[in-house]
């Protein structure tokens, strides 16, 4: 995990959102990032999160989060 991924991870941990909310937040954030390199890192992070259907930030699977909610 590089520096940008760590920053994203810290933000998502603080927000404590569901998988869908995390994805929406990251999609919105992607439009605000000026650096192509950081935007690419965010897009890769989003793909990892979406492929696994797992909230990487919390280490919990989506169905576990739904049970908690």
N, C-alpha and C positions, 0 to 999 in steps of 0.2 A: 504494500500500500504506500503510495507516494504522498508527498506533502499535501497536495490538493485533495486527494481521497481522504486523508486524515481530517482535513478541515470540514469536508462534507459530512463525514461520519460524526464529528463533534456536534455540528449543527443539528443533524437529524436526531442524535441522542437527546439533545436539549428539547427539541420539539415534541418528542415522544408521540409520533403519529402512527397511523396504520400504514400498511404497505401502499395502498392506493393513494393515501394522502402524501406519503413520501414521494411517490412517483410524480404526482401533480406538482408538488413543491419543487422538485428537481427540474421538471420540464419548464416551469415558470422561471426558475433561477437561470437556466441555460440561455434564456433570451436576454438576460442582464449582464452576462459575462462577456467582457471585451476581448480577452485573450483567447485566440483560437486553440492554443495548447490546453488551457484550463477547461475550455468548453468540451474539447475532445475527451479529457479525463472524466469529466462529469457524464458525458454520453456513454462512455465505457462502463462507468460505475452503475449507471441506470440500467444498462443492458444486463450486467451481472445480477443486479437486484431483480430484474423482471424475469430473466431466464430461470432463476432458482425459485421464483415466486416467494422470495424470502426477504425480510427486511434486514439487510446486511447490518444496519446500524444497531439493531437490538439483538441480532442473533436469533430471533424467533421466527418461526414459520407463520405464514398468514393465518392458518386455521387456529394456531395457538393464540394469536392476538385477538381473533374474533371471540374466542372463548372468554378471554379476559374482559373484553368489552361487554 
